[in-house]
Amino acid sequence: MLGEWGKSEKTINDLHLKFSMGKPFENVIINNFFCDEIANECFNMFPNPYIFDNSNWCYYKNPIENKYTLNKFDNHDLIKKIFSYLQTDNFLLIIKKITGIDNLETDEYLHGAGIHAYPNNGKLDIHLDYNIHPITGKERRVNLIIYLNKNWKKEYGGDIKLYDNEFNEYNKNEDVSMWNTGYLFRTSDISYHGLPTPIKCPENEFRKSLAIYYVSEPRENLTKRFKAEFFPQKNQKVNDNLKKLYEIRKTRLITNEDLKEYPNWEIDGNGFW
């Protein structure tokens, strides 16, 4: 299922070195993540978020996030097979070797993971991920995002950005392929990341990715987050309505009722949404 990188102990060791030296926090890019056959088949069979399949798609649309997610794959055999593989002991061992985190575990619930699809104007503000699993109480330690976008133009945007603790974009000039590329990074109290600049792709396309997270027993002296915490960009003005949404999002999802208190939000983005 994996590309050649997954069969080479030397390559895995090289990825470990790159991961450990990643800035502003540990991260590494894995090119040609899947073998060509699996990558192409997954691309061709990727579910269309504009066709709601048994209402399993979730759609988030507000000033902070604009995306579709799906984590139920009963009608998508290949996707189900891929996520099953990404939770095997063999693959988990590879992730342990790359990250150096020996006590990693998989999350059988795929909480927050699955298929992610971002339409034109899709975005996800800078954030720190939740770090305490709501069901198991385990600590989220590592994110793996796999891009699956063929013929994706650079001007569309959509690649994950990493930020330091002053919200300076760290990998601004890094050229990351959006096709069959894995992005593995550590989650912690300084792992600020997101794609806050709205995607500019054709209306009939969307940025496609798979996401899976790995957990462990909670470490001592952990600052606990039960929901992701979102932040504006460094040069973004935040009015009272938007500030309230950021506060709400710390504890729960934003609802349509919340947006009624910000009736003109869709035309108030000034390029930030």
Residue pairs with C-beta under 8 A, 6 or more apart in sequence:
1 34
1 35
1 38
1 82
1 85
2 33
2 34
2 35
2 91
3 31
3 32
3 33
3 34
3 35
3 180
4 11
4 32
5 11
5 12
5 15
5 30
5 31
5 32
5 33
6 12
6 94
12 94
12 97
12 98
13 97
15 28
15 30
15 98
16 97
16 98
16 99
16 100
18 28
19 26
19 27
19 28
19 98
19 99
19 100
19 184
19 186
20 26
20 100
22 28
22 185
23 170
24 162
24 163
24 164
24 165
24 170
24 190
24 192
25 162
25 185
25 186
25 188
25 190
25 191
26 99
26 185
26 186
27 162
27 183
27 184
27 185
27 186
28 98
28 183
28 184
28 185
29 176
29 181
29 182
29 183
29 184
30 181
30 182
30 183
30 184
31 177
31 180
31 181
31 182
32 39
32 180
32 181
33 39
33 146
33 180
33 181
33 182
34 42
34 82
34 146
34 180
38 78
38 82
39 148
39 179
39 180
41 78
42 78
42 79
42 82
42 148
42 210
43 148
43 150
43 208
45 76
45 78
45 79
46 79
46 115
46 148
46 208
47 53
47 57
47 70
47 76
47 79
47 115
47 117
49 57
49 59
49 68
49 70
49 117
49 119
49 206
50 119
53 70
53 75
54 75
56 70
56 72
57 68
57 69
57 70
58 68
58 69
58 70
59 67
59 68
60 66
60 67
60 68
60 69
60 253
60 254
62 245
62 254
62 258
62 259
62 265
63 242
63 245
63 262
63 265
63 268
63 269
63 272
63 273
64 124
64 125
64 230
64 245
64 246
64 249
64 254
64 273
65 123
65 124
65 125
65 230
66 118
66 119
66 121
66 122
66 123
66 124
66 198
66 273
67 116
67 117
67 118
67 119
67 122
67 123
67 124
68 116
68 117
68 118
68 119
68 206
69 114
69 115
69 116
69 117
70 114
70 115
70 117
71 110
71 113
71 114
71 115
72 114
73 79
73 80
73 83
73 114
73 115
74 80
79 115
79 210
82 210
83 110
83 113
83 114
83 210
83 212
85 91
86 106
86 144
86 212
87 106
87 108
87 212
92 104
92 105
92 106
92 214
95 104
95 142
95 144
95 184
95 214
96 102
96 104
98 184
99 141
99 142
99 184
99 186
101 141
101 142
101 214
101 216
103 216
103 217
104 141
104 142
104 214
104 215
104 216
105 138
105 214
105 215
105 216
106 214
106 215
107 113
107 133
107 136
107 138
107 140
107 212
107 213
107 214
107 215
109 133
109 135
109 136
110 212
111 133
111 134
111 135
111 213
112 129
112 130
112 211
112 213
113 211
113 212
113 213
114 210
114 211
115 208
115 209
115 210
115 211
116 145
116 208
116 209
116 210
116 211
117 206
117 207
117 208
117 209
118 124
118 158
118 195
118 199
118 206
118 207
119 199
119 201
119 203
119 206
120 199
120 200
120 201
120 202
120 203
120 205
120 206
121 198
121 199
121 200
121 273
122 158
122 195
122 198
122 199
122 206
122 207
123 195
123 196
123 197
123 198
123 199
123 273
124 194
124 195
124 196
125 194
125 196
125 230
125 231
125 232
125 233
126 161
126 163
126 167
126 192
126 193
126 194
126 196
126 230
126 231
126 232
126 233
127 192
127 193
127 194
127 228
127 229
127 230
127 231
128 187
128 189
128 191
128 192
128 225
128 228
128 229
129 140
129 143
129 187
129 191
129 213
129 225
129 228
130 140
130 225
130 226
130 227
130 228
131 139
131 140
131 187
131 188
131 222
131 223
131 224
131 225
132 138
132 139
132 140
132 218
132 222
132 224
132 225
132 226
133 139
133 140
133 215
134 226
136 215
137 218
138 215
138 216
138 217
138 218
139 215
139 216
139 217
139 218
139 219
139 222
140 187
140 213
140 214
140 215
141 186
141 187
141 213
141 214
141 215
141 216
142 184
142 185
142 186
142 187
142 213
142 214
143 183
143 184
143 185
143 186
143 187
143 211
143 213
144 182
144 183
144 184
144 211
144 212
144 213
144 214
145 160
145 182
145 183
145 184
145 209
145 210
145 211
146 180
146 181
146 182
146 183
146 209
146 210
146 211
147 159
147 176
147 177
147 178
147 179
147 180
147 181
147 182
147 183
147 207
147 208
147 209
148 179
148 180
148 208
148 209
148 210
149 158
149 178
149 179
149 207
149 208
149 209
150 179
152 158
152 178
152 179
152 201
152 207
153 201
154 175
155 200
156 199
156 200
156 201
156 207
157 195
157 197
157 198
157 199
157 200
158 178
158 195
158 199
158 201
158 207
159 176
159 178
159 195
160 183
160 193
160 194
160 195
161 169
161 170
161 171
161 172
161 193
161 194
161 195
161 196
161 197
162 169
162 170
162 171
162 185
162 191
162 192
162 193
163 169
163 170
163 192
163 193
163 194
164 170
164 190
164 192
165 190
165 192
166 234
167 192
167 231
167 233
167 234
168 234
176 183
178 207
185 191
185 193
187 213
189 223
192 231
194 230
196 233
196 272
198 269
198 271
198 272
198 273
199 207
201 207
218 224
226 251
227 249
227 250
227 251
227 252
228 249
229 249
229 250
230 246
230 249
230 250
231 246
232 238
232 242
232 246
232 272
233 272
236 272
237 270
238 246
239 268
241 261
241 262
241 265
241 268
242 262
242 265
244 258
244 261
244 262
245 254
245 258
245 262
248 254
248 258
259 265
262 268
